Amino acid sequence: MTMIESKQDLNFNPQALPKIPLPTKVLMVSPTFFNVDTPINAHMLNAQGQPHVLDKNKALKQWNELKSVYKKLNLEVSVLNGVEDLPDMVFCANQSFPFLDATNERHAI
């Protein structure tokens, strides 16, 4: 396996990739169990090293606003139920860059 450490290591020009179709669907996870009770990274801590206090009403409002924006963009929104012991399930953990090659075959980086 080759480790790509910088864009200079890529053996192709990303601008030369064919355009991918615009999305028509989005998957969201209900924030029912979202919380910041077990910090897993430094961004979850305040200056005193304690977990940030979460305003669950504000977080739910923001989640609903995002869902509304997706719908206004004519995206089909599917919502999975959250899971009690997976509070950060609402976040996308692994970003990827999907594309179609010249023969319309699907790939992802």
C-alpha positions in Angstrom: 0.0 0.0 0.0 1.3 3.5 -0.9 0.9 6.2 1.7 -0.1 9.5 0.2 1.2 12.3 2.4 0.8 15.3 0.2 -1.0 16.4 -3.0 2.3 16.1 -4.8 2.1 12.3 -4.2 -1.0 12.0 -6.3 -0.3 10.6 -9.7 -3.2 12.3 -11.4 -4.7 15.8 -11.8 -7.9 16.1 -9.7 -9.1 18.9 -12.0 -9.0 16.3 -14.8 -11.5 14.0 -13.1 -15.0 14.0 -14.6 -17.7 15.9 -12.7 -19.8 13.8 -10.4 -23.5 14.0 -10.6 -25.1 16.4 -8.1 -26.4 14.7 -5.0 -30.1 13.9 -4.7 -30.1 12.3 -1.3 -28.6 12.9 2.1 -28.4 10.6 5.2 -28.8 12.1 8.6 -28.9 10.6 12.1 -31.4 11.8 14.7 -29.6 13.7 17.5 -31.7 12.0 20.2 -28.7 10.7 22.1 -26.2 13.4 21.1 -24.2 14.7 24.1 -20.7 15.7 25.1 -20.2 13.6 28.2 -17.2 11.6 27.2 -14.6 13.8 25.5 -12.8 12.0 22.8 -10.8 14.9 21.5 -9.5 18.3 22.6 -12.3 20.2 20.8 -14.8 18.8 23.3 -13.1 20.4 26.3 -13.3 24.0 27.5 -10.3 26.0 28.7 -10.5 24.4 32.1 -10.3 20.9 30.6 -13.9 20.1 31.3 -16.4 18.9 28.7 -18.4 21.8 27.0 -21.9 22.2 28.4 -24.2 21.2 25.6 -27.3 23.2 24.9 -29.4 20.3 23.6 -32.3 22.6 22.6 -30.0 24.7 20.5 -28.3 21.6 19.0 -31.7 20.1 18.0 -32.7 23.4 16.5 -29.5 23.6 14.4 -30.0 20.0 13.3 -33.6 20.7 12.2 -32.4 23.8 10.4 -29.8 21.8 8.5 -32.4 19.2 7.6 -34.7 22.0 6.4 -31.9 23.4 4.2 -31.3 20.0 2.6 -35.0 19.7 1.8 -35.1 23.2 0.4 -32.3 22.2 -1.9 -34.6 19.4 -3.1 -32.5 16.6 -1.5 -34.2 13.5 -0.3 -33.5 13.3 3.4 -33.3 9.9 5.1 -33.0 9.9 8.9 -31.6 7.0 10.9 -32.4 6.7 14.6 -29.6 7.5 16.9 -28.2 4.8 19.2 -28.0 5.5 22.9 -24.3 4.5 23.4 -23.1 6.3 20.2 -23.7 10.0 21.0 -21.5 11.2 18.2 -23.2 9.1 15.6 -24.7 12.3 14.2 -21.3 13.3 12.7 -19.9 12.0 9.5 -16.6 10.4 10.5 -14.9 9.6 7.2 -15.0 12.0 4.3 -14.4 10.8 0.8 -14.3 12.2 -2.7 -16.4 10.1 -5.0 -16.1 10.4 -8.8 -17.0 8.8 -12.0 -14.2 7.8 -14.4 -14.4 8.2 -18.2 -16.5 5.0 -18.5 -18.9 6.1 -15.7 -17.4 3.6 -13.3 -17.6 4.7 -9.6 -14.5 5.4 -7.6 -13.6 7.2 -4.4 -10.5 8.7 -2.9 
